[in-house]
Amino acid sequence: MTHCEVCGNDYELAFTVETRDGSRHVFDSFACAIHRMAPICEHCRVQIIGQGVEVEGHWYCGAHCSRAEGRVGIVDKIGSSV
């Protein structure tokens, strides 16, 4: 069995996630994987488990939070503008 790197649970159905840079992470649940790997919105501090947006190296959960931080050019819907 393999130990989850977040909670330490020794679980026979643990899974491994390999990232683009080649690092490997072992988790026993998606909740633990999200806790360790999801980026955090730089405005509201929520973990981004959906699409999110990246602006000049900064992560936000959506256009609203990116605008609140003074970023421009991000839209949530087709036809909307910032």
C-alpha positions in Angstrom: 0.0 0.0 0.0 1.0 3.6 -0.5 0.8 6.6 1.9 -0.9 9.8 0.9 1.5 12.7 1.1 -1.2 15.0 2.6 -3.0 13.0 5.2 -0.6 10.0 5.6 -3.4 7.5 5.1 -2.0 4.1 4.0 -4.5 3.2 1.3 -4.5 0.4 -1.3 -6.3 2.5 -3.9 -3.9 5.6 -3.6 -3.0 7.2 -6.9 0.0 9.0 -8.3 -0.1 12.3 -10.2 2.9 13.3 -12.3 3.2 16.9 -13.2 4.7 18.4 -16.4 8.0 19.1 -14.6 8.3 15.4 -13.7 7.5 15.6 -10.0 5.3 12.8 -8.7 2.7 13.1 -5.9 0.7 10.3 -4.2 -2.8 10.9 -2.8 -5.6 8.7 -1.3 -8.4 11.0 -2.5 -9.1 13.9 -4.9 -9.7 16.1 -1.8 -6.0 15.6 -0.7 -4.8 16.2 -4.3 -6.8 19.4 -4.5 -5.4 20.5 -1.1 -1.8 20.0 -2.3 -2.0 21.0 -5.9 -4.7 23.5 -6.6 -3.6 27.1 -7.1 -5.1 29.7 -4.8 -6.9 32.8 -6.0 -4.7 35.8 -5.1 -7.8 37.9 -4.4 -10.3 35.8 -2.5 -7.9 33.0 -1.4 -10.2 30.2 -2.6 -8.5 27.1 -4.0 -9.1 27.0 -7.8 -10.5 23.6 -8.8 -12.1 24.8 -12.0 -10.7 26.7 -14.9 -9.4 29.8 -13.1 -7.5 32.5 -15.0 -3.8 33.3 -15.0 -2.7 36.9 -15.7 1.0 37.7 -15.9 1.8 34.8 -13.6 -0.9 35.6 -11.1 -3.8 33.1 -10.5 -7.5 34.1 -9.9 -10.7 32.1 -9.7 -12.3 34.3 -12.3 -12.5 37.7 -14.0 -14.2 39.4 -11.1 -11.2 38.7 -8.8 -8.7 39.5 -11.5 -10.4 42.9 -12.0 -10.5 43.5 -8.2 -6.7 43.2 -8.3 -6.4 45.7 -11.1 -5.9 43.2 -13.9 -7.6 44.0 -17.3 -8.5 42.0 -20.3 -10.1 38.9 -18.6 -13.7 38.1 -19.4 -15.9 35.4 -17.9 -18.3 35.1 -20.8 -18.1 35.5 -24.5 -19.4 38.9 -25.4 -18.5 40.5 -22.1 -15.7 43.0 -21.7 -13.6 44.2 -18.9 
